[in-house]
Amino acid sequence: MIFQIVFCDVDGTLLNSAHEMLPGTLRAIRVLHKEGIPFIIISGRGPSGIEPIFKENGFRCPMICYSGALMLNDEGRTVFSEGFSRDTAARLIQWIEETAEDCVWNVYTQNRWIVKDRKNRRVALEESIVHAAAEEGSLASLAPSAVISKIMCMCPAAELGRIEREMKAAFPALSIARSSDTLLEIMQSGVSKSSAVKKACALYRIPLSAAVAFGDQFNDADMLKTVGLPFLMGNAPEELKRRFHQITDSNDAEGIFHALTKLGLKMD
């Protein structure tokens, strides 16, 4: 086998357009487990948004959450965790509310998801997608010493580019990346899927050249550049398709299954 570990994004990659796992994908994961090849979920979601995937599909694996800020092993124990302070989060939220009025902020810390208004339609949609419940509150709900894993900003698609540029200029010490046409993921400087993949490979003592990664969005790009065997999903934006040459089928057409088969994984 030319690969020794697999990293996989969730939305738009592991799950299809109906937010379900296809049978070929699940079959491939089970074969990887049987062969002793680590399969690691790497997502902008938190643990509460990944646990339902395990329950619905009958498997478990390590997970890297919040686009690289938190890693849990297959028993749910913390492997590593990084984040920023409540004070930084407060400044960012104030900026969002003053500069990007039509945006909705979401605060994530460990397994908590805090929003200002749970009845907001965008929050309600996200709850239905990840099968997890947000907690209505504010930063005051957290201890002053709390470490924020991620803030997600839900933005109008037409405004996302402007908001991303202005936010990066206002907060150069934070890591900011698009995870969809309407979502910005904000983490501590240095936190990314790429940095998490490097840490995980070091822990498993596996060279990056023997790592496979699957992704479909801009916050997956650095991860795909880091591994030796990157696969961009066929449903990815055209801009990314111009940057990556190894493109598999879409998340609705068993892209993960077909790519791993081509790499030599025996599905018998």
Salt bridges, closest charged atoms under 4 A:
ASP9 OD1 - LYS193 NZ 3.01
ASP11 OD1 - ARG45 NH2 2.66
GLU51 OE2 - ARG60 NH2 2.86
GLU56 OE2 - HIS131 ND1 2.77
GLU75 OE1 - ARG77 NH1 3.26
GLU82 OE2 - LYS199 NZ 2.05
GLU97 OE2 - LYS116 NZ 3.18
ASP102 OD2 - ARG122 NH2 3.38
ASP117 OD1 - LYS119 NZ 4.00
GLU127 OE2 - ARG118 NE 2.75
GLU135 OE2 - ARG112 NH2 2.53
GLU159 OE1 - ARG162 NH2 2.75
GLU164 OE2 - LYS168 NZ 3.10
GLU164 OE1 - ARG178 NE 2.95
GLU166 OE1 - ARG162 NH1 3.00
GLU185 OE1 - LYS150 NZ 2.54
ASP220 OD1 - LYS193 NZ 2.54
GLU238 OE2 - LYS241 NZ 3.51
